[in-house]
Amino acid sequence: MKIALTLAILLFSLNAQALEKSHELGVVLGSGSMHNDYEFEDNSYVIYSGLFYQYRFSPQYALVATYLGGNDDWCLITCMQSKNRRIFNYDMEQLGVKRSFQASYRWSLFAELALNYYQTKITGNGIYDSPQLPDRKDSGINAAAAAGIEFTAQNGFNVGFKFQYAPMKYMDMQTYNAFVGFAF
């Protein structure tokens, strides 16, 4: 999947149009909820971080490649015995198309649709788990959708917020995140 993301970025870069700042690199931070269909598994809050690359191939459309990794570390704050708990980890690699709608000179709304390659892992046992629960791993490809708002500064910095929904085979995530990027 990483090779496919790299090739897609290179292909779009080679076909570059004369846009002023068509490339953007940035970081993403977010949190939200994870709901699962596993028997005896609790729903959880998740936090994550990641990197993104965006190639704007027209004033309204961009190709976006994103890597996100995270877990349910909110439990480290709220659970008394953090070593005796189920741990949920995941990695997501997304390749999508972003459509921007100009709201004003600096502000824009956007919608994003992406292919989401995910790997999830749930391990460990809580102190009250009886019987002991098995470790669970899953991976696959699914669609992800996002919508948000973005502010573009004159010097190339962008700041934004978005809501993202990412369904997976046995679980789905609904997250809110903030991102900061630099266009060049």
Secondary structure, 3 states (H helix, E strand, C coil): CHHHHHHHHHHHHHCCCCCCCCEEEEEEEEEEEEEECCCCCCCEEEEEEEEEEEEECCCCEEEEEEEEEEECCHHHHHCCCCCCCCEEEEEEEEEEEEEEEECCCCEEEEEEEEEEEEEEEEECCCCCCCCCCCCEEEEEEEEEEEEEEEEECCCCEEEEEEEEEEECCCEEEEEEEEEEEEEC
